[in-house]
Amino acid sequence: MSLLLEQKIPSRLVPKDMEQYGAISIVCHPSTLVHASYAISSDDGRLCVSGWKEFMDKEKHLQMGDKMLFLLYLGNAGVYLFATHVPEIDLE
């Protein structure tokens, strides 16, 4: 059985001037950098990032279903997806 792991970013968060597909660097902290690829869906405009399995393999403390905070950056040096884990916090 093959498991496809992708991260999909809603179209409202994708810069209008991004190319339809290309390379993306996923950064969690200085020691985790994964070079992956992305494609923007022609159906709904979402950004689909492949290479997520490699990212999850490097970030051993993360599990499927964990809450994450993402920052998508499009700059002169390329496309970056900064990611950080959002821990469960009891606010009471």
N, C-alpha and C positions, 0 to 999 in steps of 0.2 A: 504494500500500500504506500502510495506517495502522498505526502502532506505538503500542500502549497501554503506557504506563509507569506502574506502580503500585508502591507499597511496602506490604508486608503485615506487620503486627506480630502475633505469636502471641497467642492469647486469654489466656494466663496472665499476660501483661504489661499487659493492658488493665484499667483500674480498673472495678470493678463498677458504679459510679454514673455512668458516662459515658452520654450520650444515644446513641441508635441511629445517628444521623448528625448532621453539623454542620460547622462551620468549624474549620480547624486552621491554625496558623502553623508553617511549617517554618523553623527557624533553624540556620544553619551557623556563622556568625560575624556580628559586628555589621553587615557590609555585605551579607549575604545573608539576606533575609527573603522567603518566598514564602507568600502566602495561598492556601490550597487547601481541599479538602473531604475529609471522611472518612465512611465507613460501616462499621458493625460487621456482619459476615456473620452471617446467621441460621443458616447451616449449621454453622459451626465456631467462631464468636465472634471471628475474627480482625479486626483493624482494618485496613481497606483505605484507603490514602491516595492520592487522585488529585492531579494537579498535579505529579507527580514529574518530568515532562519539563521543565517550567519551572525547577525546582530544578536539574536536571542542566545545563540551558542556562546558568544563572548560574555554576555551579561547573565551569568549563571544565577544571580539572585532574582531575576525577573521570571515571572510565570505568566502563562496565557491568562488573560483576563485582568491583569494588573492595570491600574490607572496610570496613564502616561500624559505628560505635557510636552507638546511639540512646538518648535519654532522653525518655520520654513524660511530659508534665506536664499535669495537670488542675488548674486553679486558678480563682480568682474572675475573673481576666481572660481566661479561655478555655483552649483546649487548644493546647499547644505540643509540637512534636516537635523536640528539639535533636539535631542530627546532626553527626558529625565523622568524618573519614577516618582509618582506622587503617592506617598505612604498614606495608609488609612490612619486618620487622626480622630480621636474621640474629643469633640469640642465641648462636651458637657463637663 
